Amino acid sequence: METAGKISGQGRVKLAWRVWLPRKTRAAVLLIHGFGEHCGRYGNVVDTLLPAGFSVWGIDHRGHGKSQGLQGHVDSFMDYVEDVHTYYEEVVSPVTGSLPIFVLGHSMGSIIAMNYACRYQDELAGCVLSGTGSTSPISGGKAVRTLTAILSRLVPRARINFPLSPDFISRDPKVVDAYKEDPLVHAQISFRLARSMSTALATGVEGIGKVDLPILIQCGSEDESFAGQQQLFDGLQAQDKTLKIYPGLKHEVYNELESDRKVVLSDLVTWLQQRIESRQKVM
């Protein structure tokens, strides 16, 4: 069953959300989508998790999807984090109650998820990060980052096009075509978001390293938008941590060619199920 609605986020910005509920729920997954997209693009994840008894809860970030806000802009990156928490408190928690909650963040969403886990780890049973890493090559060198920092102060809402072409997401042409034709997908990024995303990545990587939660990292070996996956993994102090690098896959590992994404999604649901079973044994 799918249900949708809206809530007021930071600064009373209206945010669109969706939830997919199985017949019987074992645990919940809080889905945090990436830059320029929306939570409706995760059909493969939803279709895999629902039969396994996981409810999936997603919110469109401000300036994304069906939510309000200037496309590709945020005044403070932490607004994303607090928007997710507002959604959790007002919509997710009243329904899920004491069920285990896992956060799943992809790409920019992984940066949000890292920072979310740092602030609210007591609410979570585990954290999944996909299409992520400790650094992002698209942030440019020192000169580019300095220029972005200056423009972020002078013209924070001015926007430029995202530097990668759509085919960076997947080797599946159907996925790429759907991405190009999706009216809710955009490629506009403001100087403020570009700057704050880079800063939030560094903060998130440092913070998640100190979080004691089960953590799963899933990435493609040919991801052009992030690097340093091994470095991110090595910096984790969590006792339960797993790194999966899939040879030949691009940025959206859940939206890759069918044979490949089946492996990735199987790894995801198996990892989640094992963590639930471990919690049940302890309890």
N, C-alpha and C positions, 0 to 999 in steps of 0.2 A: 504494500500500500504506500502511495506517495502523497504527501501533504506539503503545502507551501504556505508561506506567510511573510509578514514584515515586522521588523522591530526597529526601535530607535537606537542608533549607536552613539558614539561620542559626538557631542555637538548636535544631537537630535537628528543626525543624518539617517534617512530611512534605508534600511538594509533588507534585501530579499533573502529568504532562506528556504531550504527544502529538507524534507526528511523522508527516508525510505524505511519502512518497518516490515520485518518478517512476521510470520505467524506467531512464532515464539522467539523472544529475544534472550540471548545468552550474555551479550555485551554490546557496547555501543562504540562506533568509530566516528570521531569528530573530524570531518574532512576539511582541509584548508587548501584551497586551490592556488594556482600560480598567477604570475603577472599576465594581464591582458586577456584572461579567460574567465570562466565561471564554473560553479559547482555542477552544472548540468552536463559537463564534458566527461564525467567519470562513470559513464554507464557500465563499462567493463568491470570497474571496481564494485559498483553496486550489485551487478548481476552475479558476481562471485561471492560477495559477502552475505547477501540476504539468505540464500539457501543454507549457509553455514550458521545462521542464527544471529547475525550481527545487524543491528540497525545502523544506518548511515545518516549522519547529520551534516549538512553543508550550508554555508553562508556565502553570498556574493560580497566580496570586499567593496568598500566605498570606491566609486569610480570604476566599477567593474560590473559586468552582467546586468542584472535588473535593479541594482542598487543605485541610490542617488550619489551625486558627487561628480566632480570634473574627471573625465576619463584619464586614467593613468597618473593621477595626482593624489598625494596625501600630505597634509600639513605636518604630521608627525607619524613616523612608522609605527610607533607604539599605539596609535589609534587602531591599527589593524588588530593588534594583540588584544586590546581592551574591547574591541567590537566582538571578537570571538568569545571573550569571557562573558560579556553581556548576554550573548546568544546562549552560552552554556547555562548561565544562571537563570535566565528568564524562560527559556524554551526547552533545553535539553534535560537539565537536572530534574525539573518537576516530573518528567516522564520516566527517565531512566532510574531515578532513585539511587539504590545502592549497587546497581550493576557496574561492572568494570567499564571504565572509559579509556579508550585509546585515541590518541591524536595522530592523524596522518596528514603530513604536510608535503606538498610537491613544489619544487622550484622555489619561487618567492615564498610560497606557502611553507616550505621547509624552514625558511628563515623566521617566519612568524611562529611556526611550531617550536623551534628551538627557544625563542624568547618566551613563548607561552609556558613551555615546560619549566623554564627557570623560575618563573613567577608563581606557577600554579601546579607544581609537580604533585602536591598532596591530593589533587583531584584526579590524577591520572594513574592508569595501570600500566601504561607503556607508550612509547613514541616511535612512529614510523616516519622516516625521511626518505623521499624519493627525488631523483633529479637534483641532487644537492652536492655540496662539497665545502671545503674550508675557504676557498677563494673563487672568484669569478673572473675569467679572462676578459669578459666584455666590459669590465669596469675600466680597462685601459691602464696605462702606465701612470707614474707619479704626476706628470704634467697634465694629463687628462683629468685625473682625480682632483688636482688643485683647481683647474678651470671649472669643473663641475661644482666644486664647493663654493667658488665665488659666485657662479651663476645661480646657485641654489639660494644664496642670500639676496642677490640683486633682482632676479626674475624667477622666483620659485615656481610659479605656475606655468611658465613657458614650457612648451613640450617639443620633443623631437621624436623621430621614429625609432623604434626598437632596432638595434643594429643587426640582428640575425634574420635571415629569410625564413619563411614558414617551414621549409623542409628540414630544419634543424630538429623538429620535434620527433619525427618518426621516419622509418623506411617504408611504411605502408602508404602508398599514394592515396588511398581512400581516406585515411585519417588526415593527411595534409590537405586534400581538397575540401573536406568537411570543415577543417579549421579555417581555410581561406573564405569559405562561403558563409560561415557562421556570423550573423549580424551582431551577436553579443561579444565577439572577439575583436580586439583592437590592438594597435601597435604604437599607441601614443604614450610616452613616458615623460613626466615633468622632470626638470632639473632637481627639484626638491626630492622627489621620489628616488631618482637615480642616486643622489648623494646619501639619503637616509637609508636606502636599501644596503648600500655598501657598508655603512657604519653598523647597521643592525646585523649584518652577516658576521662581522668581527665580534660583536657583542654576543651574538647567539652562539657562535662556535666556542668562545671562551666559557660562556655560562653553561651550555649543555655538557661540557666536559666535566662539570662538577655535579651533575644531576644523577641521582641513583635510581634510575628507572630502566626497565628493559628497553633497549633501543635496537631497531632494525633499520639499516641503510640499504636502499636498493637503487642502483644507478647503472646506466649503460656506459660501456667503455668508450663509445664515440660521442659522448655528450660534449657539445661545444660551449655550453653556457656556464658550466661549473668545472672546477678542478680541485685537486687536493682531497679526494675522497678517503684515501688511506690515512692522510694526516688528520682528517676529522675523526676517523675511527680510532686511531692511535691515541688521540687526546681524550677519549671518553674514559672516565673513571668508573663507570657503571660496571657491575660485576657481570651482568647479562647484556652482552652486546653482540650484534651480528652484522657483518658486511657482505653484501652480495653485489658483485660487479659482473654484469652480463656482457660477454664478448659480442661486439658488433652492434649492440643496441644503441639507439640515440637517446634523446632527452626524456621523452615520455615513455617510460618502460611499460606502463600499463596500456599503452595505445600502440604498441609495436605490431609487427606482423603476427598473425594469429598464433602460429606455432610457438613463437618466442614469448608473447604476452601470456600464454597459458602457463608457461613455466614460472614467470614472474608472479602472476596472480596466485598460482598454487603455493609458491613460497610464502606469499603474504598471508594467505588464510591458514596455512599450516603453522606459521610462526604465531599468529594470534591465538589459535586454538591451543597451542602448547602453553602459552602464557596463562590462559584461563585455567587449564588443567593444573598448572603449577600453583596458582592461587587457591584453587579448591582443595588441593592436598594440604596446603599450609593451614587453611581455615578448618 
